[in-house]
Amino acid sequence: MNIPILFEDNHLLLVEKPINVPVQEDRSGDPDLLTILKDDLKVRYQKPGNVYLGLVHRLDRPVGGVMVFAKTSKAASRLSDLLRKNVIERNYITVVYGTPKKKRGQLVHYLLKDSRKNKVSVVSPNHPEGKKAVLDFEVLESKKGFSLLSVNLHTGRPHQIRVQLSSMGNPIYGDQKYGERFSKVGQQLALWAHKIQFEHPVKKEPIKVESIPPSKNPWNLWEKVKIRKPEKGTEVSHETVDERQLIFK
C-alpha cells in the first residue's frame, strides 16, 4: 500500500492516511496503518527486530488526511503532552448537508460513547459519564444543497466532529452512522484531516503539514475547471487544474 509521507525526520513521521484504512489493528483483520508504517520503516532502514512507532492520535477508519506518528518514545511522550494542553492545531475540512445558520461559531457538547454499538450520543452536561467536546467551525462556501466547512478541534473525542455537526442539524455527507436520514449506503464520508501544526517536540521548530482530499464527489464541487485556449488548428481541450488549496486555506 502506497502511503504518502508528508514529513519525516529522526523523531517524527507524518503521513497521509488513506480512507477506509484502520489506524491500528481491529476485529476486521484488515491491513492497518500502524503495522504498514512499521513494516515500511523496517525495510527502508534495514532495522532488525521490532520497530518503534508511537500512535499519538487517531482518525476514524473512513477519514483520510494528515496523521502524525512518533519514531521515538521521547517524541511520543512530548506530543501526547502537547495534545493534552491543546496546543496542537488540528484543522479538518468537511462537506455537510444544508447550510448552517451561522457563518462561523463554536460548538460545545457533552458526549457519551456506547462501546458495544460503537456510537456516540449527546448527553446533558450533568451526565456523570459525559465528556466535554469543543470545536470551532467556519462555512467556507455553500452550493447545491451542501456546505464546505473548516473545523478546528479543541478536544479529541471519538466521532466528535461527526456527532457535533449532526447535532447542529448539518450531518456530514456520506455519514450513515450520524446522518442516516440523508446519506445513502455506499457513499464515502466527506471528512478530511486537512492540516496539523505544532512545535517540534525535540527541535522546538514549527511544523506545519497539509493534505488535500481526493478529486472525487463531493469534494469536486469546489474544484475550478479552466479551459486552455488551443493553438490555431487544434481541437479544443479541457484541462482540470487543481486549485482547491485556494479555497481550503
C-alpha positions as CSV (number, residue, x, y, z in Angstrom):
1,M,0.0,0.0,0.0
2,N,1.4,3.4,-1.0
3,I,1.3,5.7,2.0
4,P,2.4,9.3,1.1
5,I,5.0,10.6,3.5
6,L,4.4,14.3,4.2
7,F,7.3,14.9,6.7
8,E,9.9,12.7,8.3
9,D,12.9,13.1,10.5
10,N,14.6,11.1,13.3
11,H,11.7,11.8,15.7
12,L,8.5,12.2,13.6
13,L,6.7,10.6,10.8
14,L,3.7,12.5,9.2
15,V,1.7,10.7,6.5
16,E,-1.5,11.0,4.6
17,K,-3.8,8.3,5.9
18,P,-5.8,6.6,3.1
19,I,-9.6,6.4,3.5
20,N,-11.1,3.2,4.9
21,V,-7.9,2.0,6.4
22,P,-7.9,1.4,10.2
23,V,-5.3,3.3,12.2
24,Q,-4.4,0.2,14.2
25,E,-5.3,-3.5,14.2
26,D,-9.0,-4.2,14.8
27,R,-11.5,-7.0,14.6
28,S,-11.8,-6.7,10.8
29,G,-8.3,-8.1,10.3
30,D,-7.7,-5.7,7.5
31,P,-4.2,-4.1,7.0
32,D,-3.8,-1.3,9.4
33,L,-1.8,1.9,9.0
34,L,0.4,1.4,12.1
35,T,1.6,-2.0,11.0
36,I,2.1,-0.9,7.4
37,L,4.3,2.0,8.5
38,K,6.3,-0.1,10.9
39,D,7.0,-2.7,8.2
40,D,8.0,0.2,5.8
41,L,10.4,1.6,8.3
42,K,11.9,-1.8,8.9
43,V,12.5,-2.3,5.2
44,R,13.7,1.3,4.4
45,Y,16.1,1.5,7.3
46,Q,17.0,-2.2,7.3
47,K,16.2,-2.5,11.0
48,P,16.3,-5.9,12.7
49,G,13.7,-6.8,15.3
50,N,10.7,-4.7,16.2
51,V,10.4,-1.1,15.1
52,Y,9.1,1.6,17.5
53,L,6.3,3.8,16.2
54,G,4.2,5.7,18.7
55,L,0.5,6.3,17.9
56,V,-0.2,9.8,19.2
57,H,-3.8,10.4,17.9
58,R,-6.4,8.6,15.8
59,L,-8.7,9.1,12.8
60,D,-11.9,7.2,12.2
61,R,-11.5,4.5,9.6
62,P,-13.4,6.3,6.8
63,V,-11.5,9.6,7.4
64,G,-8.3,10.4,5.4
65,G,-5.7,13.0,5.7
66,V,-2.8,14.1,7.9
67,M,-1.6,11.9,10.8
68,V,1.5,12.3,13.0
69,F,3.4,9.3,14.5
70,A,6.4,9.4,16.9
71,K,9.5,7.5,15.9
72,T,11.0,7.8,19.5
73,S,9.4,7.4,22.9
74,K,10.6,10.9,23.8
75,A,8.7,12.4,20.9
76,A,5.6,10.3,21.7
77,S,5.6,11.5,25.3
78,R,6.0,15.1,24.4
79,L,3.5,15.0,21.6
80,S,0.9,13.5,24.0
81,D,1.6,16.3,26.4
82,L,1.0,18.9,23.7
83,L,-2.3,17.2,22.8
84,R,-3.4,17.3,26.5
85,K,-2.5,21.0,26.6
86,N,-4.4,21.6,23.4
87,V,-1.5,23.3,21.6
88,I,-1.5,21.1,18.5
89,E,-3.6,22.8,15.9
90,R,-5.8,20.3,14.0
91,N,-7.8,21.5,11.1
92,Y,-10.3,19.4,9.2
93,I,-12.4,20.2,6.1
94,T,-15.8,18.5,5.6
95,V,-18.8,18.7,3.3
96,V,-22.2,18.8,5.2
97,Y,-25.8,18.7,4.1
98,G,-27.5,22.1,4.1
99,T,-26.2,25.5,5.2
100,P,-25.5,26.2,8.9
101,K,-27.5,29.1,10.4
102,K,-24.2,30.8,11.4
103,K,-21.3,31.6,9.1
104,R,-18.9,30.6,12.0
105,G,-19.2,29.5,15.6
106,Q,-18.2,27.2,18.4
107,L,-20.0,24.0,19.3
108,V,-19.9,22.7,22.9
109,H,-21.5,19.3,23.7
110,Y,-21.1,16.6,26.2
111,L,-20.7,13.2,24.6
112,L,-21.2,9.6,25.7
113,K,-19.8,6.6,23.8
114,D,-21.6,3.3,23.7
115,S,-18.6,1.0,23.1
116,R,-20.9,-2.0,22.3
117,K,-22.5,-0.2,19.5
118,N,-19.5,2.0,18.6
119,K,-21.8,5.0,18.6
120,V,-21.6,8.3,20.4
121,S,-24.5,10.4,21.6
122,V,-25.0,13.9,23.0
123,V,-25.9,13.9,26.7
124,S,-26.7,16.5,29.4
125,P,-23.7,18.5,30.9
126,N,-24.8,16.9,34.2
127,H,-24.3,13.3,32.9
128,P,-21.7,11.6,35.1
129,E,-20.0,10.0,32.2
130,G,-20.4,12.7,29.6
131,K,-17.1,14.1,28.1
132,K,-16.9,17.7,27.1
133,A,-16.3,18.3,23.3
134,V,-15.5,21.6,21.8
135,L,-14.8,22.6,18.2
136,D,-14.8,25.8,16.1
137,F,-16.3,25.8,12.6
138,E,-16.5,28.2,9.6
139,V,-18.6,27.9,6.5
140,L,-16.2,28.4,3.5
141,E,-18.9,28.1,0.8
142,S,-22.3,26.7,0.1
143,K,-23.7,25.4,-3.1
144,K,-26.2,22.8,-4.5
145,G,-27.6,22.0,-1.0
146,F,-24.1,21.3,0.5
147,S,-21.6,23.4,2.5
148,L,-17.9,23.2,2.8
149,L,-16.7,23.7,6.4
150,S,-13.4,24.2,8.1
151,V,-13.3,22.7,11.6
152,N,-10.7,23.2,14.3
153,L,-10.7,20.8,17.2
154,H,-10.2,21.8,20.9
155,T,-10.8,18.3,22.2
156,G,-10.3,14.9,20.6
157,R,-13.4,12.8,21.5
158,P,-14.4,9.7,19.4
159,H,-16.6,10.7,16.4
160,Q,-16.6,14.2,17.8
161,I,-16.9,16.2,14.5
162,R,-19.5,13.8,13.1
163,V,-21.7,13.9,16.2
164,Q,-21.4,17.6,16.8
165,L,-22.2,18.7,13.3
166,S,-25.1,16.3,13.1
167,S,-26.4,17.7,16.4
168,M,-26.2,21.2,14.8
169,G,-28.5,19.9,12.0
170,N,-25.8,19.6,9.3
171,P,-24.6,15.9,9.2
172,I,-21.6,15.1,7.1
173,Y,-22.0,13.9,3.6
174,G,-21.9,10.1,3.5
175,D,-22.2,9.5,7.3
176,Q,-24.5,6.6,7.6
177,K,-24.0,6.5,11.4
178,Y,-25.0,10.1,12.3
179,G,-26.7,11.2,9.1
180,E,-28.7,8.1,8.1
181,R,-31.7,10.2,7.0
182,F,-29.6,12.0,4.4
183,S,-26.8,9.6,3.4
184,K,-27.1,6.7,1.1
185,V,-25.4,3.3,1.6
186,G,-22.0,3.3,-0.2
187,Q,-21.3,7.0,0.0
188,Q,-17.9,7.9,1.3
189,L,-17.7,10.0,4.4
190,A,-16.6,13.5,3.4
191,L,-14.3,14.4,6.3
192,W,-10.6,15.1,5.8
193,A,-7.8,15.9,8.2
194,H,-6.5,18.9,6.3
195,K,-3.8,20.5,8.4
196,I,-1.7,19.9,11.5
197,Q,0.6,22.5,13.1
198,F,2.7,22.2,16.3
199,E,6.1,22.8,17.7
200,H,8.6,20.0,17.1
201,P,8.8,18.1,20.4
202,V,12.6,17.9,20.3
203,K,13.9,20.5,17.9
204,K,11.4,23.2,19.0
205,E,10.9,24.2,15.4
206,P,7.4,24.9,13.9
207,I,5.9,22.0,11.9
208,K,3.0,22.6,9.6
209,V,1.8,19.9,7.2
210,E,-1.3,20.0,4.9
211,S,-3.1,17.4,2.8
212,I,-5.8,17.9,0.1
213,P,-8.7,15.4,-0.3
214,P,-9.1,13.4,-3.5
215,S,-10.7,14.8,-6.6
216,K,-14.0,13.0,-6.1
217,N,-17.6,13.7,-5.3
218,P,-18.5,15.7,-3.3
219,W,-15.1,17.4,-2.9
220,N,-15.0,18.2,-6.6
221,L,-17.9,20.6,-6.1
222,W,-15.2,23.0,-5.1
223,E,-12.7,22.4,-7.8
224,K,-12.2,25.0,-10.5
225,V,-12.1,24.0,-14.2
226,K,-10.1,26.1,-16.6
227,I,-10.4,25.9,-20.4
228,R,-7.0,26.1,-22.0
229,K,-7.1,28.2,-25.2
230,P,-6.0,25.9,-28.0
231,E,-3.4,26.8,-30.6
232,K,-4.6,27.5,-34.1
233,G,-5.7,24.4,-36.0
234,T,-6.1,22.2,-32.9
235,E,-9.2,20.9,-31.2
236,V,-10.5,22.5,-28.0
237,S,-9.1,20.7,-25.0
238,H,-10.2,21.0,-21.4
239,E,-7.7,20.9,-18.6
240,T,-8.7,20.4,-15.0
241,V,-6.5,22.5,-12.7
242,D,-6.4,21.6,-9.0
243,E,-6.9,25.0,-7.3
244,R,-8.7,23.7,-4.3
245,Q,-6.0,24.9,-2.0
246,L,-7.2,28.4,-2.8
247,I,-10.5,27.7,-1.0
248,F,-9.2,25.4,1.7
249,K,-6.6,27.7,3.1
